[in-house]
């Protein structure tokens, strides 16, 4: 083989190696970018799913904002007294029945105009977040009993909120409710995390963010 032919063969071989190396570099760059994006997405997802630290005590915090500005957190989760009431079938219930779930306990009555006004928002909140992990427990303390509460709920076409009634209104004093409505956020251990006195837009983005924080807490 002539010197020219050998050089041509060598050049061709170098070209092939260079081409393969270039292809490998391009593949590594693309693959590295994909891997980096996947890793970043996994990190972001892990951060989103990570347990959150809930606020402690009264005052400004990232969750008591907007429609939830009047929500006051306890310094520490606080044990609640045992209160008894009945459900729509007349069966006796206590808050212990919800242990293992986050609960938004709303004390209301048909004679309370702000209570009546916020009930549709509580219905929408239950529709959006209600599950085996969370429930809105709307507890009527109306002395008219189940009939009065059910009549009102039927009028506004409530479908997602179950009927709970304490016609004695003892739960109101036991839970130290200073006005109507009063709404307590209760953790999975049955402890009060905080409360809001007065009506609120419970299906607002502020309220949903607050509830989801409680659901994500350790």
N, C-alpha and C positions, 0 to 999 in steps of 0.2 A: 504493500500500500504506500502511496506517495505521501510526502510530507504534508501536502495540501489537503489530501483526503483525511489524514489523521487529524489535522487541525480543525477541519470542518466537523468531523465526528465529535471531537472534544468540545467544540463550541456548542454543538447541538445538545450534548449531554449537560453542559453547564446551563444552557437555557432552560432545559427541562427541570433541572434541580432548582433553578431560580424561580421558575414558574410555580413549582410545587411549594417552595418555601413561601412565596408570596400568597398563594392560596391558603396555606396553613396560617399565615399571619392574619389574613382577612377573616378566616373562620374563628381563630382565637379571639380576635377583636369583637366580632359579632357575638360569639358565645359568651365572652366576658361581659359584654353589655347586657345581654339577656339575663345572665346569672346575677349581675349587680341589681338589675331591676327587680328580679324575683326576690332577692334577698331584702331589698328595700321594702317591697310590698309585704313580705313576711314580718319584717320588723314593725312596720306600721300596723299590721293586723294584730300583732302581739301586744303592741302598746294600747290599741283600742280595747282589746279584751282584758287588759290588766285591771285588777281590782282598784277602785278609786278610794281615796281618803276623804271621808265626809267632813264637812265643816263641824266645828265644835263651838257652841255658845252663840249668844246673840251678836249682832253686828254685821257689817258688810262682808260678803264672801261671794265667790263666783256663782253659787247656785241661788242665793236669795236676791235675785235680780228681776227687773221687769214685773211681770204679773205675780211673781213669787217674792217680791220685795218684803212683804209682811210675814213671810215664813220665818219662824224663829227656831233655830236648832238647839237641842239640849247640849250641855257641856259634855255629857256622856250619855249613852243610851240608858234610858230610865225604865225600871220595871213598872208595869201597870197593875192596878188593882183588878181583881176578878170582877167582871161585870156580866150579868146574865140578861138575856133577852130571848125573843122567839123569832123564828123564821116564818116564811109565808104559810107553812103547813102547821104552824103552832108548836113545832118542836123547840125545846130549850137549847140555846146556844151560848157559848162563851168565846172570848177572843182566843182561847187556847185551841179552838177548832181550826184556826188558821196558822198554827205554828208551822214553820217551814216555808211560809210565803210572806212576801212583803204586802202590807195592807195599808190602804188609805181609808181610814175610818172617818166618815163624815157624819156628824150629829146634826140632825135637821128636824123640822116640824112643819106641818102644813100652814100654821099660823105665822110662820116666819117668811116674810116676802123675799129677802135676799136668798134664803134657802131654796125657795121655789125657782128663783131666777137662775141659780147656778146649777140646778139639777141636770139640765140637758148637757152641760159641759162635762159633768161627772159621767153621764151616760156615754158620751163620745170617748172619754178617756178609757173607760172600761172596754169599750168596743175596740179601741186601738191596742191597749196593752194587756187586757185581761187574759190570764192564762193560769196554769197550775203553779206559776211563780208569783203572780200578783192579782189582787182583787180590790176593787172599790167596794167597801162595805158601807152602804148608806143606811144608817141606823136612825129610824124615826123615833123621837121621844114624844110624839103626839099622844095626848091623853085620850084621843078618839080611837086609839088602838089601830089594829091592822086595817080595818075598814076605811078609816079616813086616809091613811097613807096610801093604800092600794087605789082608792078612787082617784087621788091626785096623780099617781104614777101612770094610771091607765089613761087619764086625760091628756097627758103630755106624751103618751105612747112610748114609755120606757120599756125596752126589751132586754137590755143587757144587765141592768141592775137588779139583783135579787131583793126581795122584800124582807127587811129586818125591823123589828119593832120592840121598843121598851116603853110600854104605856105608863109605867110608874115614874119614868124620867130619872130614876136613881142613878143610871149610868152617867148622866150629865154631871151630877154633883160628885160622883166617885172619880170621874176623870178631870174634875176641876175646870169644866168648861165655863168660861166667864161670859159667854154670849153665844148667839146662834147666827149663822152656823159656826161650828168649830170643827176643824179637820186635823186629825193626827196621822202622822206617817209612822208606821210600825214596822220594825225589822223582822227578820225571819225567826228571831228568838222571842218574839212577842214583846219587845221593848220599844218605848217611844223614842224616835229619833228627833222629833220636833213637831211643831204645830203651827197652824195659821188660823187666826180668829177673824171671822168675817168671810164674805164671799170672794171667790177667785175664779179666774178663767182656767179651769183645771184641764182643759184640752189644749192650752197654749203651748208653744214651743218651750217656754220657760218651765212650765209644769212638767212636761214630758221629760225634759232634761233632768229635772230634779228626781223624778221617779226612777229613771234609768240609772242615775247615780246610786240610788239606794239598792237597786237590783244588782249593780256591779260591785257593791261594797263587800269586803270579806266577812 
